């Protein structure tokens, strides 16, 4: 089963997509298999993070900006310095996540949620969820 989801993002924002992924796994009726979450963009990433403390996202954002600040001296400047930084951040985080499906459910830890990270924006984005049986 393959499902496509669309989201409208804001600059440098975080989106919890856990419910869409869980629902797709449930609808797939797959009992044992894998689930891949994939985004088709080069300035957005995916991660697993704890939902319990919103300040954790502030810490994450601070560290991302420290590691890859938006600056005008990037050698590749297709659109803006923000866009160039977004490409590098995306390369660091990646565009996909893989999960195990067991007993008809997505195997996630109790303090794990799935997040779409916008490193540029605002943009119209999309991501895909593919569930396949073993």
C-alpha positions in Angstrom: 0.0 0.0 0.0 1.3 3.5 -0.9 -0.3 6.7 0.3 0.6 10.3 -0.5 0.1 13.1 2.0 0.3 16.8 1.3 1.2 19.5 3.8 1.6 23.3 3.6 4.7 24.3 5.6 6.0 27.4 7.2 9.6 28.4 7.3 11.8 26.2 9.5 8.9 24.3 11.1 8.2 20.8 12.5 5.2 18.6 11.7 4.1 15.5 13.6 3.1 13.0 11.0 2.8 10.0 13.4 -1.0 9.7 13.1 -1.0 9.6 9.3 1.7 6.9 9.4 -0.1 4.8 12.1 -3.4 5.1 10.2 -1.8 4.0 6.9 -0.3 0.9 8.6 -3.7 0.1 10.1 -5.5 0.5 6.7 -2.9 -1.7 5.0 -3.9 -4.8 7.0 -0.3 -5.9 6.9 0.5 -8.0 9.9 4.2 -8.4 9.5 6.3 -6.2 7.3 7.9 -2.8 6.9 6.8 0.8 6.6 8.8 3.4 4.8 8.1 7.1 5.2 9.7 9.2 2.4 9.7 12.8 1.4 10.5 14.0 -2.1 12.2 17.2 -1.2 15.8 18.3 -1.0 15.2 21.0 1.7 13.1 19.0 4.1 14.0 16.1 6.4 12.5 13.3 8.5 13.3 12.3 12.1 12.0 10.4 15.1 11.9 12.5 18.2 10.1 12.7 21.6 6.8 14.5 21.7 6.7 15.1 25.4 8.7 18.3 25.7 8.2 21.0 23.1 11.4 22.7 24.3 13.2 19.7 22.9 12.4 21.0 19.4 13.9 24.4 20.4 17.0 22.6 21.4 17.0 20.6 18.2 16.5 23.8 16.1 19.3 25.5 18.0 21.7 22.7 17.3 20.7 22.5 13.6 21.3 26.2 13.2 24.6 26.0 15.1 25.8 23.2 12.8 24.5 24.7 9.6 23.8 28.4 9.9 22.1 30.3 7.1 24.9 32.3 5.5 25.7 34.0 2.2 29.0 32.3 1.4 27.6 28.9 0.4 29.0 27.9 -2.9 25.6 26.7 -4.2 23.1 29.5 -4.1 20.2 28.3 -6.2 17.5 30.5 -4.6 18.5 32.0 -1.2 21.1 31.3 1.6 18.2 29.7 3.5 17.6 27.3 0.6 21.3 26.4 0.4 21.4 25.7 4.1 18.2 23.6 3.7 20.0 21.3 1.2 22.8 20.6 3.7 20.4 20.0 6.6 18.3 17.6 4.4 21.5 15.7 3.5 22.3 15.4 7.2 18.9 14.2 8.3 17.8 12.2 5.2 14.6 12.0 3.4 13.3 8.7 4.6 12.7 6.5 7.7 12.1 2.8 7.9 10.0 1.0 10.5 9.0 -2.5 11.4 5.4 -3.6 11.3 4.6 -6.4 13.6 1.3 -7.7 14.9 -0.4 -5.3 12.5 1.1 -2.3 14.3 3.9 0.1 13.7 6.8 -0.7 16.1 7.5 2.7 17.8 8.8 3.3 21.2 6.5 5.0 23.8 8.3 8.3 23.5 8.9 8.2 19.7 6.9 10.2 17.1 7.6 10.7 13.5 8.3 14.3 12.3 8.6 16.1 9.0 11.2 18.9 9.3 10.9 21.9 7.0 14.3 23.6 6.5 13.2 26.2 4.0 9.6 27.2 3.3 6.9 28.1 3.2 6.3 25.4 0.7 3.7 22.9 -0.5 5.2 19.6 0.5 4.3 16.0 0.2 5.4 12.7 1.8 4.7 9.1 1.1 4.0 6.1 3.3 4.6 2.7 1.9 3.6 -0.4 3.9 4.6 -3.8 2.5 4.3 -7.3 3.8 7.2 -9.6 4.5 
